[in-house]
């Protein structure tokens, strides 16, 4: 009976020693936030350069489909809307044409009798300067990178060391419990 107690005491001590190493080994999964209730609509980003992209997002609460009215000069490039129970999660991405006039542009979501709107501000595209080379002479051939340390998570090494320590502690406890004091014989 004492051997079992010593073994479990060693195992518990090893587990407690591993606790700090395993606490940071992996992050806890994050639960998905609840979906918003009711019809909502917005654009992201609120300000975009001509030639950039803007995404309209929201929720259309209706058993029917939805329609999106985009301003002139905006071309739809992706629609990742998802139909769910009680409505549709709207996510549509638009490309702003380079020749769109700067100013406020209105998007409207048609969802049964509800028609929420969102405004995006278009600003002129910034002039980009040519990129200068960092070096005048570019080396030829494959880069000589050499060998480096193996990319293993640090927690794996701690876990292996902790398990080895738990085994040693359990075996040591069992050996100590088996030895009988000389005064008992």
Rosetta silent file (secondary structure, phi, psi, omega in degrees, C-alpha in Angstrom):
SEQUENCE: XXXXXXXXXXXXXXXXXXXXXXXXXXXXXXXXXXXXXXXXXXXXXXXXXXXXXXXXXXXXXXXXXXXXXXXXXXXXXXXXXXXXXXXXXXXXXXXXXXXXXXXXXXXXXXXXXXXXXXXXXXXXXXXXXXXXXXXXXXXXXXXXXXXXXXXXXXXXXXXXXXXXXXXXXXXXXXXXXXXXXXXXX
SCORE:     score description
SCORE:     0.000 S_00000001
   1 L     0.000  -38.937 -179.523    0.000    0.000    0.000 S_00000001
   2 H   -66.445  -30.941 -179.882    2.869    2.368    0.827 S_00000001
   3 H   -64.423  -42.132  179.097    4.414    1.741   -2.590 S_00000001
   4 H   -62.831  -43.785 -179.828    1.258    2.984   -4.262 S_00000001
   5 H   -61.902  -42.830 -179.837    1.183    6.096   -2.084 S_00000001
   6 H   -65.830  -40.621  179.335    4.835    6.854   -2.843 S_00000001
   7 H   -63.042  -48.437 -178.783    4.291    6.329   -6.548 S_00000001
   8 H   -68.904  -30.599  175.723    1.253    8.614   -6.682 S_00000001
   9 H   -66.799  -42.719  177.138    3.007   11.218   -4.525 S_00000001
  10 H   -64.945  -41.124  179.064    5.929   11.243   -6.972 S_00000001
  11 H   -64.879  -41.584  178.297    3.570   11.419   -9.928 S_00000001
  12 H   -65.393  -41.676  178.756    1.646   14.314   -8.352 S_00000001
  13 H   -62.644  -41.288  179.175    4.869   16.188   -7.593 S_00000001
  14 H   -66.535  -39.651  179.206    6.033   15.769  -11.181 S_00000001
  15 H   -64.966  -39.814  177.955    2.668   16.940  -12.524 S_00000001
  16 H   -67.473  -32.544  177.580    2.809   20.035  -10.324 S_00000001
  17 H   -69.466  -32.051 -179.750    6.348   20.729  -11.541 S_00000001
  18 H   -80.330  -17.362 -173.887    5.126   20.542  -15.149 S_00000001
  19 H   -53.783  -48.752  179.631    2.167   22.822  -14.565 S_00000001
  20 H   -63.959  -34.688 -178.545    3.960   26.134  -15.309 S_00000001
  21 H   -70.899  -36.911 -177.813    5.580   24.727  -18.474 S_00000001
  22 H   -85.460  -16.007 -179.391    2.339   23.367  -19.871 S_00000001
  23 H   -65.293  -33.163 -178.965    0.247   26.382  -18.904 S_00000001
  24 L  -101.362    5.400 -176.474    1.840   28.431  -21.666 S_00000001
  25 L   -66.365  -41.393 -179.278    2.243   25.581  -24.155 S_00000001
  26 L  -144.541  142.374  178.828   -0.993   26.240  -25.986 S_00000001
  27 L   -78.271  148.786  177.474   -3.574   28.959  -25.829 S_00000001
  28 L   -68.897  142.911  179.276   -7.113   28.026  -24.891 S_00000001
  29 L   -63.896  140.208 -179.654   -9.478   27.989  -27.854 S_00000001
  30 L   -94.457  130.158  179.399  -11.462   31.178  -28.189 S_00000001
  31 L   -73.520  146.789  178.680  -15.188   30.761  -28.601 S_00000001
  32 L   -69.240  138.347  179.423  -16.778   32.450  -31.572 S_00000001
  33 L   -67.178  154.201  179.468  -18.681   35.586  -30.606 S_00000001
  34 L   -64.545  146.659  177.601  -22.431   35.468  -30.806 S_00000001
  35 L   -72.206  142.462 -178.759  -23.921   36.615  -34.061 S_00000001
  36 L   -64.487  146.229  178.645  -25.562   40.038  -33.831 S_00000001
  37 L   -93.635  139.399  179.179  -29.338   40.102  -33.431 S_00000001
  38 L    87.210  167.710 -179.692  -31.341   42.214  -35.866 S_00000001
  39 L   -79.686  127.399  179.112  -30.432   43.780  -39.190 S_00000001
  40 E  -138.207  156.969 -178.037  -27.098   45.655  -39.120 S_00000001
  41 E  -158.695  136.488  177.973  -24.815   47.010  -41.833 S_00000001
  42 E  -155.986  167.312  176.636  -21.380   48.719  -42.041 S_00000001
  43 E  -120.673  153.112  179.929  -18.369   49.166  -44.317 S_00000001
  44 E  -145.523  126.936   -3.267  -14.710   48.601  -43.564 S_00000001
  45 L   -76.657  166.002 -179.639  -12.503   50.610  -43.891 S_00000001
  46 L   -75.482  -27.014  178.505  -14.447   53.874  -43.591 S_00000001
  47 E  -126.050  132.355 -177.442  -11.859   55.659  -45.778 S_00000001
  48 E  -138.746  145.751  175.584  -10.284   54.065  -48.854 S_00000001
  49 E   -78.409  151.238  173.810   -7.950   55.244  -51.612 S_00000001
  50 L   -59.309  130.901 -175.902   -9.107   55.145  -55.214 S_00000001
  51 L    96.959  -10.053 -179.079   -8.028   51.728  -56.508 S_00000001
  52 L   -87.353 -170.876 -179.574   -8.333   50.118  -53.040 S_00000001
  53 E  -120.274  148.885  177.353  -10.812   47.609  -51.622 S_00000001
  54 E  -136.017  142.255 -179.121  -13.739   48.038  -49.249 S_00000001
  55 E  -116.550  129.350  174.886  -15.803   45.311  -47.550 S_00000001
  56 E   -96.660  134.673 -178.304  -19.481   45.645  -46.694 S_00000001
  57 E  -138.246  157.762  176.702  -20.606   43.555  -43.724 S_00000001
  58 E   165.134 -163.718  179.840  -23.728   43.049  -41.682 S_00000001
  59 E  -138.821  127.801  177.062  -26.695   40.847  -40.931 S_00000001
  60 E  -109.672  108.825 -177.393  -29.957   40.711  -42.873 S_00000001
  61 L   -92.029   96.108  178.606  -32.672   39.154  -40.714 S_00000001
  62 L  -165.836  148.893  176.204  -35.207   37.801  -43.191 S_00000001
  63 L   -74.498  -13.596 -179.671  -36.137   34.410  -44.614 S_00000001
  64 L   -93.613  177.669  178.022  -35.682   35.912  -48.088 S_00000001
  65 L   -76.652 -178.116  178.282  -32.499   36.993  -49.807 S_00000001
  66 L  -126.869  164.032  173.060  -30.901   40.430  -49.675 S_00000001
  67 E  -130.388  149.914  178.907  -29.706   42.929  -52.253 S_00000001
  68 E  -123.534  126.170  176.924  -26.834   45.344  -52.032 S_00000001
  69 E  -100.479  114.975 -179.600  -26.789   48.647  -53.898 S_00000001
  70 L  -101.460  147.996  178.193  -23.222   49.782  -54.541 S_00000001
  71 L   -69.371  163.513  177.238  -22.297   53.258  -55.796 S_00000001
  72 L   -62.337  141.104  177.433  -20.992   53.831  -59.321 S_00000001
  73 L    94.009    2.518  177.867  -17.290   53.053  -59.679 S_00000001
  74 E  -115.264  125.888 -178.302  -17.284   50.108  -57.253 S_00000001
  75 E  -112.349  129.698  179.671  -16.891   46.593  -58.705 S_00000001
  76 E   -70.225  129.692  179.519  -17.778   43.470  -56.700 S_00000001
  77 E  -116.476  -21.404  179.805  -14.772   41.134  -56.355 S_00000001
  78 E  -155.170  144.285  175.532  -15.893   38.667  -53.657 S_00000001
  79 E  -132.510  106.259  179.705  -19.089   37.560  -51.928 S_00000001
  80 L  -111.643   33.981  178.855  -18.587   35.515  -48.761 S_00000001
  81 L   -70.452  144.666 -177.624  -22.132   35.939  -47.455 S_00000001
  82 E  -127.434  125.998  178.014  -23.482   32.985  -45.470 S_00000001
  83 E   -82.756  126.972  179.779  -27.145   32.079  -45.116 S_00000001
  84 E  -126.463  173.343  177.463  -27.976   31.052  -41.546 S_00000001
  85 L   -60.597  124.931  176.983  -31.127   30.287  -39.608 S_00000001
  86 L    85.932    3.114  178.940  -33.171   33.484  -39.432 S_00000001
  87 E   160.117 -164.150 -177.708  -31.139   35.487  -41.940 S_00000001
  88 E  -132.288  134.618  171.669  -27.910   36.027  -43.812 S_00000001
  89 E   -87.088  114.966 -173.930  -24.491   37.182  -42.642 S_00000001
  90 E   -91.175  131.491  174.133  -23.480   39.642  -45.360 S_00000001
  91 E  -153.554   99.034 -177.740  -19.818   40.028  -46.412 S_00000001
  92 E  -125.484  131.576 -178.816  -19.188   41.442  -49.879 S_00000001
  93 E  -106.161  138.300 -179.465  -15.889   42.993  -51.031 S_00000001
  94 E  -123.269  146.899  173.294  -15.669   45.720  -53.681 S_00000001
  95 E   -99.762  129.379  177.102  -12.750   47.141  -55.685 S_00000001
  96 E   -85.922  125.530  179.253  -12.779   50.936  -56.044 S_00000001
  97 L   -67.425  146.679 -177.376  -11.940   51.933  -59.595 S_00000001
  98 L   -62.304  -24.181 -176.683   -8.937   54.276  -59.879 S_00000001
  99 L   -93.348   11.365  179.499  -11.020   56.958  -61.650 S_00000001
 100 L   -70.236  136.663 -179.510  -13.665   57.287  -58.878 S_00000001
 101 L   -71.323  140.300  177.130  -14.112   60.872  -57.724 S_00000001
 102 L   -62.546  150.283  179.297  -13.056   61.590  -54.141 S_00000001
 103 E   137.712 -172.096 -179.519  -15.861   62.061  -51.637 S_00000001
 104 E   -87.195  136.912  179.008  -18.548   60.123  -49.763 S_00000001
 105 E  -128.662  137.983 -171.310  -20.191   57.153  -51.471 S_00000001
 106 E  -105.533  129.261  170.740  -23.301   55.366  -50.148 S_00000001
 107 E  -104.704  141.406  178.845  -23.929   51.596  -49.948 S_00000001
 108 E  -129.181  131.749  176.063  -27.492   50.405  -49.205 S_00000001
 109 E   -99.634  119.190  177.694  -28.541   46.951  -47.969 S_00000001
 110 E   -95.377  112.538 -174.428  -32.049   45.987  -49.108 S_00000001
 111 E  -137.544   91.033 -173.219  -33.431   43.562  -46.543 S_00000001
 112 L    54.099 -121.264 -177.794  -37.264   43.288  -46.671 S_00000001
 113 L   -91.142   -6.617 -179.044  -38.593   46.580  -45.316 S_00000001
 114 E   -95.608  133.197 -179.603  -35.316   47.555  -43.632 S_00000001
 115 L  -133.169   72.934  177.601  -32.768   49.477  -45.715 S_00000001
 116 L   -69.833  150.352 -179.180  -29.677   50.301  -43.640 S_00000001
 117 E  -128.325  156.788  177.121  -26.985   52.358  -45.372 S_00000001
 118 E  -142.778  144.708 -176.707  -23.269   52.903  -44.829 S_00000001
 119 E  -112.136  138.539  173.773  -20.936   55.530  -46.239 S_00000001
 120 E  -120.089  139.387  179.523  -17.357   55.113  -47.389 S_00000001
 121 E  -100.807  124.682  178.569  -15.069   58.066  -48.074 S_00000001
 122 E   -98.921  129.703  176.940  -12.849   57.782  -51.152 S_00000001
 123 E  -115.884  155.175  179.762   -9.610   59.778  -51.141 S_00000001
 124 L   -62.065  146.836  178.763   -7.207   60.237  -54.065 S_00000001
 125 L   -67.339  136.972  178.462   -4.543   57.570  -54.367 S_00000001
 126 L   -71.475  140.908  177.823   -1.194   58.645  -52.961 S_00000001
 127 L   -75.026  129.554 -178.202    1.575   59.006  -55.498 S_00000001
 128 L   -96.915  132.196  177.407    4.140   56.305  -54.931 S_00000001
 129 L   -81.491  148.493  178.501    7.801   57.081  -55.273 S_00000001
 130 L   -63.478  143.050 -179.381    9.962   54.562  -57.135 S_00000001
 131 L   -78.575  128.438  178.837   11.708   52.109  -54.836 S_00000001
 132 L   -88.093  145.969  177.296   15.459   52.585  -54.680 S_00000001
 133 L   -72.850  144.420 -179.707   17.764   49.609  -54.621 S_00000001
 134 L   -80.241  -30.619  179.911   19.576   49.078  -51.335 S_00000001
 135 L  -126.916  150.366 -178.757   22.770   47.778  -52.931 S_00000001
 136 L   -82.004  -31.789 -179.532   24.381   48.675  -56.208 S_00000001
 137 L  -118.233  120.161 -179.055   25.667   45.180  -56.979 S_00000001
 138 L   -89.028  126.086  179.960   23.340   42.231  -56.426 S_00000001
 139 L   -66.625  148.820  179.661   25.151   39.000  -55.485 S_00000001
 140 L  -103.995  154.725  177.026   24.655   35.991  -57.754 S_00000001
 141 L    96.141  176.013 -178.664   24.037   32.403  -56.706 S_00000001
 142 L   -75.809  145.965  178.123   22.245   30.763  -53.844 S_00000001
 143 L   -70.634  145.151  177.594   22.525   32.333  -50.402 S_00000001
 144 L   -94.087   96.043 -173.831   24.813   30.604  -47.914 S_00000001
 145 L   -92.289  -28.911 -178.943   22.524   30.273  -44.933 S_00000001
 146 L    75.840  178.472 -179.411   24.255   27.546  -42.928 S_00000001
 147 L   -99.729  143.280  179.597   22.593   25.339  -40.373 S_00000001
 148 L  -127.515 -176.294  179.162   20.776   26.691  -37.385 S_00000001
 149 L   -65.757  152.136  179.355   18.919   25.301  -34.438 S_00000001
 150 L   -75.029  135.724 -179.151   15.927   23.093  -35.155 S_00000001
 151 L   -81.788   89.016  174.746   12.647   24.938  -34.702 S_00000001
 152 L  -114.841  145.867  176.217   10.973   22.914  -31.970 S_00000001
 153 L   -64.621  140.231 -178.391    8.585   24.381  -29.463 S_00000001
 154 H   -64.649  -28.844 -177.025   10.297   24.957  -26.127 S_00000001
 155 H   -67.940  -25.963  179.700    7.392   23.366  -24.291 S_00000001
 156 H   -65.899  -40.720  177.790    8.109   19.943  -25.878 S_00000001
 157 H   -64.303  -41.960  178.098   11.532   19.817  -24.212 S_00000001
 158 H   -65.098  -37.805 -179.760   10.029   20.773  -20.851 S_00000001
 159 H   -65.730  -43.606  179.261    7.322   18.146  -21.247 S_00000001
 160 H   -64.816  -44.037  178.937    9.846   15.376  -21.988 S_00000001
 161 H   -63.330  -38.722  179.856   12.052   16.461  -19.079 S_00000001
 162 H   -67.257  -41.170  178.707    9.054   16.584  -16.763 S_00000001
 163 H   -66.152  -38.424  177.185    7.865   13.116  -17.739 S_00000001
 164 H   -64.443  -40.881  177.613   11.365   11.734  -17.202 S_00000001
 165 H   -64.096  -37.097  178.418   11.443   13.430  -13.796 S_00000001
 166 H   -65.211  -40.856  178.244    8.064   11.942  -12.927 S_00000001
 167 H   -64.381  -43.073  179.055    9.321    8.469  -13.789 S_00000001
 168 H   -64.702  -42.735 -179.375   12.455    8.923  -11.694 S_00000001
 169 H   -64.572  -41.470  179.087   10.449   10.307   -8.770 S_00000001
 170 H   -66.433  -43.815  179.782    7.975    7.425   -8.905 S_00000001
 171 H   -66.294  -40.266  178.492   10.706    4.786   -9.170 S_00000001
 172 H   -63.674  -40.497  177.656   12.685    6.404   -6.361 S_00000001
 173 H   -64.350  -39.575 -179.970    9.618    6.468   -4.122 S_00000001
 174 H   -66.428  -41.384  179.546    8.916    2.813   -4.842 S_00000001
 175 H   -65.232  -43.240 -179.846   12.516    1.808   -4.027 S_00000001
 176 H   -64.537  -36.065 -178.931   12.505    3.785   -0.790 S_00000001
 177 H   -73.263  -26.887 -179.475    9.199    2.254    0.307 S_00000001
 178 H   -76.662  -28.342  179.852   10.452   -1.295   -0.343 S_00000001
 179 L   -70.536  128.388  179.753   13.478   -0.874    1.900 S_00000001
 180 L   -99.321  141.525  177.316   12.597   -1.946    5.395 S_00000001
 181 L   -62.007  147.144 -178.021   14.210   -0.376    8.384 S_00000001
 182 H   -68.379  -23.458 -177.240   16.836   -2.583   10.102 S_00000001
 183 H   -73.873  -20.079 -178.282   15.132   -2.193   13.501 S_00000001
 184 H   -79.072  -23.455 -174.861   12.013   -4.122   12.390 S_00000001
 185 L   -78.085    0.000    0.000   13.753   -7.439   11.641 S_00000001
